[in-house]
Amino acid sequence: MRSIAIAATIGLIATAAFAQVRESVTVQVVEVPVHVVSDGAPVTGLTRDNFQLFVNGKPQKIDYFDVIDFATLSPEQARDPRQRRLYTLVFDITSTPNQLQRAQHAAMELLDKAADNHTFAIATIGFGPLKMVVPFTRDRLALRRAIRSLKISLAGDPLHLGMTDRERGGELGRPATVEDPRFLINQGDVDWEYEKIVSEEIYELGELAIRLSGMEGYKHVIFLSPGFNAEVLHGIDTSKRVGDIRSGPLASFAMLQNQNTTTLARSPNAAMMAELRYMTQKFAHAGVFLDAIDTAGLRPFQSLFDNESLYALTRDTGGMVIDRRNDLADSLQLLIDRQRVIYVLGFAPPQTGKTANRISVKLVNAPRGAHADFRPSYTTTVEPTDTGDRLRLADIVMSDIPQNGVTTAANVETVPGLATVEATIPGREMLAHAVAGVVGAEAMLYVFNGPQVVAFRTKRVTIDVQRAEAGLAEAPVRVRETFDLPPGKYAAKVLVRIDGSGELGFARTEFTVE
């Protein structure tokens, strides 16, 4: 790719940044997505009469009911962002190298089998902040590169959608391994350093839920991890007995103590339990499910305590845990198959006087053994989405999600081998967002070939209103970029974000290079 020029109708000066005013918004309708599973498979054919909804323990009328079966969506429905599944695969890099590579291979197999309307993102967590390797995309090659390397592309794309020619050509090197020596920490030795790592993971997972809250669709975070030593939560040292292999969440401590299988090794960690509760609340209030795949699989002398931490992370988010299996690819597919059918229960939130409210769903006349997974709470107010979050911006560009913050148009001029992409914003609208005599914007220009980004450029525009006001009142602001492109059919996408207000504009146009 060769960049040639940028042209604008106004002068450029130094960039100015301004804080965005944030105000909470009131929830008008609450939707409760429910997965109903029996014998490991989704239950179909249920109606509104099969569900009873409760808010804070009181019966609540179901004002809206819908059923979505992702296996039977029409092509038009599959293109609707509101009827898609967003899966964020989060790799726990505190895993052993073997566990991590098994998880990577399983994720690769999942991509090979996944339906086209499944949208994935790849992230890593552990030894520091969560890293979004690639945001939500249907570009399978970009996803495979991200899974294999677990590293952000070197292409320099601020939204992490693009790749270098070398990366796209498949020169990816060996699968990633854990090089940080701290992964050697013995989970049995619950020291301060290990506790800190676990605490950071809990916090980062919660922050990811907040970032996903403003996106349309049914959102899942899949945590690929062997879990952590739950002793850091409750202080109970658990012994292991041969043959104690069970499925399902941890039984009561009282029962286990009666079996003489537990010892209180340290005081319960009230601070970390509070962190875990806040994390699960973030997921529930954001409408995001946290699922987990036990990447350690079946191991010698395994006890039911080995997966306790994964159940503790997921149980209050409405998510599922798939464990006691060595075939991780099968585990991932099983998880997605179980969540194929969603029953959506909608209601107008009652005046409870509470910010956070509990939700309960009961099944009526459902098949024997059926159980429901759902988010257990909601809030009556939510914080607005951060329009500067690169994860959300990437989703807008990849999924062609319309924006009404600022009028934006995209135009393309072509000659053999070249395409000039132009973003146009009305000058009067730019003036309306001036702060302290300055108005600025970030313009992102992308060229797609199918789901793949083949060229991109980000430009900063900053305008001195005093010098350019007369021109802005009569003419638009234009940002142009020329790209080398081989013959073919393409789509140009333009995303504009205004400084200060955070208003967004998006446009898309198709073109052909001869």
C-alpha positions, 0 to 999 in steps of 0.5 A: 500500500502507498499513501499519496496525499491528504487534502482538506478544505481548511487549515490544520493546526495542533490537535486539541482534546476535550473531556466528554460529558457523560450522563446516565440514561434510564432503562425503558425496557429490560430484556432477559435472554434465557438459554434452556438446556436439557441433557446437554442440548438446547430446548426448543418449542417453548412459549411464553406460558412456559416461563415465570418471571420475578423481580426482587422475588415478586411476579413480573408480567412478561410484556414481550416474548421472542424466540431466536434460533441461530440455526434457522435465521434467514440471511436478512436476519443474520445481517441484523446486528441485534440478532447476532452472537458476539463471542470474545475468546479470552485466553488465560496466559497464566496457563501452562504452555501445554494448556494454552496451546491446546486452547489455541488449537481448539479455537482454530477448530471452532473457527473452521466449523463456525457459521458465517453469522458468528462474530468473534474477537480474541483477547488475552488476560493475565500478568497485566491488563486485558489485551484485545488482540483483534476486535469483533470481525468475520475475517477468519484469517485475521482471527486465525493469526490472532489465535496463533500469535496472541499478539496484536498485528504489526500493521499499525491499524488503531482498530486492530482490524488490518494485517501486514502483507507478511501476516496475511501471507501466513508467515506467523511463526510458531504458536505463542508460548508463555514466556513470563516466568511467573506462570511457574507460580505453584497454585498450591502456594497462595502467596501475595503475588499469585493473589494479585494476579487473580485479582487483576484477572477478575477486575479486567474481566469486569471491565471487558463486560462494561466495554461490551455493554453498548454493543448490539447482539447477544454477547458472550465472553468465553474464558479459556482457562484452567481456573485459579486456586479457589483457596485465595477466595475462601481460605479452604485447603482441599485434599484430593481423593482418587476417583473424586471426579464429578461434574457440576458446581461445588457442593456445600462446604458443610457437606464436604466438611462432614466428609473430612475433605476440607481444612481452613488454611487461612481466613476467607478473603473478603476483599477478593470476594467483593471484587468477584461480586462486583465483576459478576454484577458488571456482567449481569448489568451489561447483559453479557454472559461469562462462560468458561472452558476448563483448559486443563481437562481431566487430570489425575486425582481430580476433585470437584474443587479443581473447577470451583473458581470457574463456577464462582466466576460464571454462576452469577452472570448466567454463563455456563462452564464446560469441564471434565473434558479433554477435547477442548474443541468439542467443549467449545462447540458444545458450549455454542450448541447449548446456546443456539436457542435464546428465549427473550423475556422483555418487561417494563421495569417496575418502580422499585426504588432500587438501582440494582434489582434481582431477576429470577426465571422459573420454567413451567411444564418444561421437559424433564431435567430442563434448566434455565440460564439467565442474567440474575439482575439489572439496573434501572440506569446505565452509563452511556457507551464510550464512543472513543472505545476502539473496540466499539469503533471497530465493530461499527466499521466491520459490521456497517452499523449506522451512526447519526451523530454527524452526517458523513459521506464516502466517495471514491474516485478510481483510475487503473490501480488506484482509488482515492477515498474521500470523507465529507462532513458538513462544515456547519455541523463541525462548527456546532461542535466547536469548543473554545474556538477549536473543533477537531475530529478523527477520520478513519478510512478503510478499504475492504475486500469482502471481510478483509481490510486491505488498506487503511489510514487515520487522519486528524483534523483540527480547525481554528474556528476564527480563521475558518468559520466563513469557509465552514459555513459554506463548504464541507470538510473533506479528507482524502487518501489515495491507495494502491489497489489491484483490480477487483471489487471493494468497499470503502468505509469511513468513520468520523469521531468528533472531539469533545462531544464524541459524536460519530458518523459512518458511511460506506460505498462500494467501488471497482478498480480496473 
